[in-house]
Amino acid sequence: MIYFGKYLKDYLEYNNMSQSEFAIRMGITQKHMNELINGKTNITLEMAANIERLTGIEAGFILRIENTRKMKEKILEEYSDIVNLKTKLLKEYYISELKKNKWVQFKDETDTLQIAIDILDFLKIKDFNVIPKLQEQVLFKKTGNDFNKIALWISHCDEVAKEQKLNEYYSHNLLFLLKDLKEYAYNNKEINIEEIRNLFNVYGIYFACEKALVGTKIRGCFKVKGNHPAIYVTDNYAGKDSFYFEIFHELGHCKSDYNEGKNKVIIDGNEKKEKRADEFALNIMIDSEIWKKILETKLDVNKIEEISKNNKIPMSFIVGRLAKMKYIKYTSKLYRDNYKK
């Protein structure tokens, strides 16, 4: 295990200085010097500052080396041996997927303890014992969900959001964003994530659309970072209508559950919250009165297209809901001709 004493020993040898002379210059005993060289003593901030003054080695570097050593010792103590730790990491933290997706830049893939630290840094937690407490801050249906996968996905989305530059957020921004998103959806057949993200950022909201880890049953979540809402969705949507439904669903949480989002990550709220967010999304996509008019057409294509044009509602929104509610089949000509429009 690497500790700072090894670096200090190399420095002294390179500069032809004995350990006893350095001990005198540091004002410490020879015994303390031996412990320092052999990693048997903790280096305080004051000691790191003194070493920097005498050697030019930055105190920050010294403390980083020592903190890493302490973390590795604590992790090793908790899991008793490297084999147990490696098994846990591979089984519960999906190292190969994290590498494949380039979510985590592992500093040394041959060092299991360093891999553990890299994951802790990625999750921004002190140690793995924090995971159960972290889980308490997330509202989701536990059946069929692997929390570690969800936590890793949220952390990845947080990293994506961190690079975004936002304007200030005010509650009335939501109305303007909804208007712009509906207009954008009507005028653009294709989904351009970057352009949609820019719309969110203009109104002070973080946005990420990122692939989830294999087997993760999650479509999106809502949280508040500072005073800025954050909308995260996965990229496993079936079509244009399902993509926008998920966005509007999470924005429904933003409208109704903003204060709770300051302390919780909302993936699946209680039944009332989820029903409210669903109804909000459906009504934003197609107003309830307009939906009645659509049903009154008795699926006359020309009349439906006229309603779509007059109200600037994407045809994909209309045929998507008709298919979901089994008024038409997904294999029908009406659906196949319009599911991307």
N, C-alpha and C positions, 0 to 999 in steps of 0.2 A: 504494500500500500504506500502511495506517495505521500510524503510529509515534507514540510519546508526545510527541515534539518538537512536533507540530502542536497538541496539547492545551496544552502549556506556552506556546507562542507566543500562543495565544488568551488564556490566563490573564494573561500579561504585558501584552498590549494592553488587556485589560479593566480591569486595575488600574493602567494608566498607568506601568508600570515598564519601563525599557529593559533590553535583553539584557545590556549591559555592567554595569549596576548589579546585576542578578541574579547575574551571573558573580562579581562581587566578593563578594556575600553568600554565595555557594556556596563561594567559595575556589578557583575554577577559572579557567583562562586564557580569554581571549576566543575563541581557536581551539577549545578544548574546548567552549565554550558554543555556537559555531556548529555543531560536529559533533552536539551534543546536540539542537539545534533541528531540524537537517536529517536526523536519524536515522542518522548516520554513526558513532555510537559505542554501545557496549553500556552499559546502565545497571546498575550493580552494586546489591546490596542496600543497601550503605552510602549510595550516592548517592540511591537511592529514599527511604531514611529521611530524609536531609537535605532533599530536596525536599518531603517531607510536612511536616517541621517548619516550613519557610519558606512553604509555600503552603496547607497543609491538605488537599492532594490525597493520598488514602491510598496508602501505599507498595504495598499489595496490588494496587490498580488499575493503578498504574504498571507493576509487574512483569508483570501479566497482559497488558497491551497489548504490552510488549516481548517476552514469551515467544511471543505469537501472531505477532508480526512475524518472529521468528527461525524459527518453525516454517514459516511461509509461504515464507520465503526458501529454507529447506532443501528443502521440497517442490518448489518451482519449479526449483531447481538440479538435483534428481534427475530430473525429467521434462522438462526443457529448455524446455517452453512450455505454456501453458494448454490449448491444443487437445489435446495428447497426454494431459494429466492428465484433462481432461473426458471424453475417450473412454474412458479406463481406468475412471473412476468409474462411468460409465453402463453399461459392459459388464460390469464385474467386481463392482460393489457395489450394483447394482440400486436406484438412487436413487428411481425412481418408486414402486417397491414399498415402500421404507422410508417414504416420505411417505404413501402410501395407507394403510399399516397403522399409521401414527403411532408407529413405533418410535423414530424419531430426530426431534428438534425442531431443524431446521436454522436457524441464527442469521441467515443471509443467503443465500437461494437464488440470488441473482445473483452471488455470489462463489464461484467454483470452488475457490479455495484454502481458504476457510472451510468449504465443504462437506467437503473432504478432512479438515480438522482435526476437524470434527464426527463423521465416521466413525471416525477414529482414537480420539477420546474415547469413542465408543460401544463400540468393540472393546477399549478400555483397553490400547492398545499405543502404543509410542513412534513408530514409523513403519511403513510398509507392508513394509519389509524383514523385519519380525518375523514376518510371516505364515507362512513356511516352518517357523520354529522352533515357532510355535504349533501348526502342523499335526502336529508330532512328538509333541505332548502328547495328541493325540486318537486313540483306537483306533477305526478305521472302515474298511470296505471301500471303497477308493478308486474302483473301477470304477463309473461311472454316478453318482458323487456330486460335487457342486461344493463344495469345502471352504469357500469364502467364504460361501456361503449357509448352511452349517451353522454357521460361526463367528458369523454375524450372528444366527441363531436362538438359539444358546446365550447370546449376550450379551443378547438380549432377555429370555430366561428368567431370566438372572441379575438383570436389572432388576426383573422381577416378584417374584422371590424376596427381593430386598433389602427390600421393604416388609413382609415377613412377620415376625411376632413368634413366636418359638419357645421351647418349654420345653427343658430340657437333654436331650441324647440319650445313652442307654445302650443297649448291644447288645441287652439283653432287651426293649427297647421294640418291637423288630421283631415279636416274637411277639404282643404285645398289639395292634399296629396291624393285623397280618394278620387276627386274630380279629375286630376291629371292622369292617374292610373287607368281610369275607365276610358279616358280619351286616347291614351296611348294604346290600350288593348284594342280599341276599335280601329285605330289607324295602322296598326302593325300586326301582320299575320305571325311573324316570327317573334320569339321571346329573346330579347337581348338583355342578358343579366346586367351588364355594365351600365346600360342606359337606365334600367329600372333602379339599380343601386344609386345612380346619380340623382334620380328623382327623390328617393328616400332621404339622401344626404342633404339635399337642398332644404328640406323641411325639418332637418335636425334629427333624423332617425337613422340608426345603424341598420344595415341590411346585409345578409349573407345568404347565398344559396349554394350549399356545399353537400357533396356526396357523404352519406352516412357510412359507417362501417358495416360490413356484410352481416345481415341478420338483425340489424337494428330496426325495431318497429317504431319509428318516429317520423313525423312529417314536418314538424316545425315547433318552434317555441317562442315565447315572449318573455322579455326581462327588461329591466331598466338599468342602464349604466350611467351613473351620475344622475343627471336629470333627463338623459336622452333615452327614449325607447329603443329597443333593439329587437328586430324581427329576423329570426333565423329560420330558413326552410331548407328541406333536402331537395336534391335534384331528381328524385324518383317519381315525379309527377307523370301521369299517363298522357296528358294533353294540355292544351292551352287553358281550357276551362278549369281543370283541376289545379293547375299552377296558380291561377288568379284566385281560385276559391281559398286555397291555403293562405295566400297573402292576406286576403280580406278577413279570413278567420282570425289570424293573428292580430290584425289591426282592430278587430272587434274586441280582443282582449286589451289592447292598448286603450281603447275608448272606455271600457268598463272596469278594467282591473289594473290601471296604471299604478295606483298606490301599493297594491299587493306585489306588483312586479318589482318594487324597490327592494324587497326582501326575499322574493321567491322567483324561481324560474318556472313559468307556467307551460307545461307540455300538455297535460291533461288535467284540467281543473275538475271541480265537482260537476255533476250532471247538469245543474242549472247554468253554470258558467259556459260549459261546452255547447249546450243548446242555444244559449244566447249568442255566442260567437258564430255558430252555424247560421242562425237566422239573420244575423247582421250581414254575414258574407253573401248569403243568398239574395237578400234585399238590395244590397249594393250592386250586385251583378245584374239583377233584374228586379225592378220594383214590383211589389205584390200586385198592384193594379194592372201593370203591363203584362204580368204573367197570366192574369185572368183573361186578358184580351188574346194572348197567344193561344190559350186553350180553346177559346171561343172560335178560333179559325178552323177548328177540326182538322188541324195539320195541313192546311192549304199552304203549299210552299210559297206561292206568290205573296199571300197575305203576311206570312211570317217574315219574308224578306223585306216587305214594306215596313213592318213594325221595327225590324232590326235597323233599317236605314233611318227612319224618322226619329228613333230614340237613341241612335248611335250605340246599339248593343251588339257586340260581336255575335255572329251566327253560332260560333262555337259555344258560347254561353247558353244559348237557347237549346241547341240540339243536345248538348251535354246534359242539361237538366232533364230534357224530355226522355233521353235514354236512361238516365239514372232512376227516374220515376216510372220507367217502363211504359211510357206512352209510345215509344218507338224502340226498335232494336239497334244495338250497336252495329249490326250488319246491314241496316237499312240504307237505302240510297240517300235519304235526307241526311242521315248522320255522316255517312262516308263523304258526301260532297261538301260538308260544312264544318267538320270537326276541327279544322285548322284555321278557319276564317274568323 
